[in-house]
C-alpha cells in the first residue's frame, strides 16, 4: 500500500458571470461575479466596460447572471518507498520519482526497474514508456 501524501479527489467548482451581448450579435462581454451578481473589477478597463454596459452607453442586452459548473480531478501524490524523500504525482500510466528515478504505476504500485521491462514480450524499455 503506497504512503499517500494526498489521495486523489474530485472537486466541484461553481463560478458565475454577468453576461452582456451586443444587440443583434453573438459576441459581447462577460464579467466574473459572485452568485448575487457582485462584480469585483481587476482593472480600470474592465470597470469602465462594465459601467458602459450597465448605463446604456453600449448597445447591449443584459443576459443576467450565468452559473457554470465544472469538475476538477486532483491527482494522488505518494511518498517514494525507495528513497523515502521523493514525492510522486500519480498522473500518468508510468510515474517517476524525481529524486531517485523509481517508477510507479497510476495506482502507486512500485514497478520493476526499467532494464527488465519488456523481458517477457521482447519489447525494449523505450517501447513501454
N, C-alpha and C positions, 0 to 999 in steps of 0.2 A: 504494500500500500504506500503510495507516494506521500511525502510530507508536504501538505498543502500550505502555501503561504496565503493563497487566495483561491477559493473554489470558483468555478465558472458560475456565472449567474446572468440572468436576463433582466434588463432594466427597461421599464416602460417610460417613455418620455413624451410629455404633452407640452406643446407650445401654442401660442396664439399670435395672430397678426391682424392688424386693422387694414382692410383691403379697400383700395380705390381704383377704379378703372376709367380710362379716358372714355368719354361718351362716344358710343358707336365703334369702339375699338376693343381689342382683346388685351391690350397692354395697359399698364398703369403703375400704381405704387402699392407697396406692401411694407407696413411698419410693425416691427416686433412690439408686442404689448403683453400685459397680463390678462387674466380671464375677465377682468372688469373693463378692459379696453384702455387702461392707463399705458401711455407710450413714454418710455424713458429714452430721450434722444441721445445718440452717441456723438453727434457733431452738429454744427450750426446749419449745414446744408440740409440734413435730414429734418431738423426742426422747421426750417423755412418751407420745405416742400410739404410737410405735414400741415402747417398752418394754412398754406395756399389751398390745399385740398379741403380743409375744413371751412374756410371763409368764402369759398366760391371763386377765388382768383383763377384756379384751374377748373376747366370744364370737365369734371369727373363725377362719376356715380359712386356714392358711398355704399360699398357692399357689406359693410359691418365687420364684425369680429369673426375670424375663421379659426377653428380649432384643428390642430394637426397632431396625430398620434403616430409614434414610431417605436420600434423595439430595437434595443442595442444589446448585443451579446458580449459580455466581458469574459475574457479568457481566463482559464485557470493558470495559476503560477505555482510551481513546486520548487522545493529546495533540492538541489542536486545531491543525490545519495553518494556520489563518488568523491567529490571534493568538499562537500558539506558547506561550501560558502556560496556557490553559484545559484542564481535564480534562473529557472527555465520557464518561459511562457509557452503554454501548450496551444499554439495557434495553428500548427501545420501537421501534416502526416508524420514528418520527422522534425524533432525539435532538439536543438543542440545547446548544451551548457556553454556559455561564452567564456567561462573561466578555465574549464578543463577539456572541453570537446566531447563529453559523454552525450550520447544520443538517447532520446526518449520518444515513444510514440505519443499520439494525441491523448491517450488515457493516462500518461505518466509512467508507463512501464519502461524500464531501462532496456535498451536494445543491445544486441551483441556488438562488439567492435566492428567497424566498417570493413576491415580486411576479411571478415567472414561472411559478409553479405553476398548473397547470390551463390554461395558454395554449392547448395543442393540443385540449383537451377542452371548453373553455368553463366549467370549474369555477372557483369563487372559491377563493383560497388557504385560507380557513377551512374549505372542504369537504374539504381534503386533510389537515388536521391531526387 
